[in-house]
Amino acid sequence: MVLHGITNLDEGYVPISAGFDESAIASYNDHYVALNVWQPPLARQKVGIGIIDSELFPPEKLIKSEFFNDYLIPNEIRAMACAKIGGDKRYSFSIATLSDRADLDVKKNMADRLTGLGPHLKRALDYRRKGSYDRAATELGAALFNAVDIGFVVVGDGARVKTISAAGQAMLAKNPPVRISPLGRFGFRDGQQQAVLNGMLERRYAGPKVVSLFSHGTKLTLIRVEKDRISLYFEGPTVIVLMERLGGGATAFDPQLVSLVYGLTKAETRAVAGIAAGKSVDEISHEASLSRETIRAQMKSLYAKTGASSEADILRLLKFRPSH
């Protein structure tokens, strides 16, 4: 299966393959996807119709291309049949079969098989792309739904809003730094912040998984949800946007929420819980039956993930006051 970027050729990749060397797939994803001469014309084809390579791109031009000489030939690819199974203004979803035999009958047979599968593949794609609401909600966990004074919005492919919490809806009614268009698309009023969100919604995004922004007295935490290649192919990327008004006094400590925002391990969550409760390293190590050195190592990892350099930084970051 292949994803082809229409507005940005570099966005394409192969999430699912069979009978192909992994290094060849990696090479395609990293470089040759943008040079694939078959994909742009395939994106303009009707959905569910099998088609062969020579019907997409003239063979006499293909043999002169970098894609043919540097990728197809070294990987012993002589023929291709494919079918578009869906798409939108930015992406084309397709399935392709490749062969080392440049035989017209073989290619047409492959194309006919894809035509037969086309309607079923389209239905499967539509189901996965349109049916991700519940999965996105589950990804958040109960802690987020019950968080007090922290609004959240689940944003999917194309910046479409998948779901929004009651607290998030209340915040949107008070002229926040974010907005939702009449078509249900989420966006920031600030152009630079919007660029950050756009980047995190790219399918091949490789930046930080958690980004914190501040605007108009609001802390905005963007969390890129981890997905396997197949889910990413069908559903597209998902970004959780947490919205928290600043200057409103202490916030109740929710270790599950903090763990989700900063991607903490259980040990790091235990460490931040101890800091929030005003406990010393000795107290935390005693309660956990671990050495001081182990707890200090966990705190060092905690600092690295949150960008803090001391326990005081953690308290300021989370707006906690120690209990004693």
BELHUHU-V250993 format. One record per residue. N is the residue number from 0. PSI is psi as a letter, one per 40 degrees, with the letter a starting at -180 (NA if undefined). Layout:
N&PSI  N&PSI
This chain:
0&i  1&h  2&h  3&h  4&h  5&d  6&d  7&h  8&d  9&e  10&e  11&i  12&i  13&h  14&d  15&h  16&i  17&h  18&e  19&i  20&h  21&d  22&d  23&d  24&d  25&d  26&d  27&d  28&d  29&d  30&d  31&e  32&d  33&e  34&e  35&h  36&e  37&d  38&d  39&d  40&d  41&d  42&d  43&e  44&i  45&i  46&h  47&e  48&h  49&i  50&i  51&i  52&d  53&e  54&e  55&d  56&h  57&h  58&d  59&d  60&d  61&d  62&e  63&e  64&i  65&d  66&d  67&d  68&d  69&e  70&d  71&d  72&d  73&d  74&e  75&f  76&h  77&e  78&i  79&h  80&i  81&i  82&h  83&h  84&e  85&i  86&i  87&a  88&e  89&d  90&i  91&h  92&h  93&i  94&h  95&i  96&h  97&i  98&i  99&e  100&h  101&g  102&h  103&d  104&d  105&d  106&d  107&d  108&d  109&d  110&d  111&d  112&d  113&d  114&d  115&d  116&e  117&d  118&d  119&d  120&d  121&d  122&d  123&d  124&d  125&d  126&d  127&d  128&d  129&e  130&f  131&e  132&d  133&d  134&d  135&d  136&d  137&d  138&d  139&d  140&i  141&d  142&d  143&d  144&d  145&e  146&h  147&h  148&e  149&h  150&i  151&i  152&h  153&h  154&h  155&a  156&h  157&e  158&f  159&h  160&h  161&d  162&i  163&i  164&i  165&d  166&d  167&d  168&d  169&d  170&d  171&d  172&e  173&f  174&f  175&i  176&e  177&i  178&i  179&h  180&i  181&d  182&e  183&f  184&h  185&i  186&i  187&i  188&d  189&h  190&d  191&d  192&d  193&d  194&d  195&d  196&d  197&d  198&d  199&e  200&e  201&i  202&d  203&f  204&h  205&e  206&a  207&i  208&d  209&h  210&h  211&h  212&i  213&h  214&h  215&f  216&e  217&h  218&h  219&h  220&h  221&h  222&h  223&h  224&h  225&h  226&i  227&i  228&d  229&d  230&d  231&d  232&d  233&d  234&d  235&i  236&i  237&h  238&h  239&h  240&h  241&h  242&h  243&h  244&h  245&i  246&e  247&e  248&a  249&i  250&h  251&h  252&h  253&g  254&d  255&d  256&d  257&d  258&d  259&d  260&d  261&e  262&f  263&i  264&i  265&d  266&d  267&d  268&d  269&d  270&d  271&d  272&d  273&d  274&d  275&d  276&e  277&f  278&i  279&i  280&d  281&d  282&d  283&d  284&d  285&d  286&d  287&e  288&f  289&i  290&i  291&d  292&d  293&d  294&d  295&d  296&d  297&d  298&d  299&d  300&d  301&d  302&d  303&d  304&d  305&e  306&e  307&i  308&e  309&i  310&d  311&d  312&d  313&d  314&d  315&d  316&d  317&e  318&f  319&i  320&h  321&i  322&e  323&NA
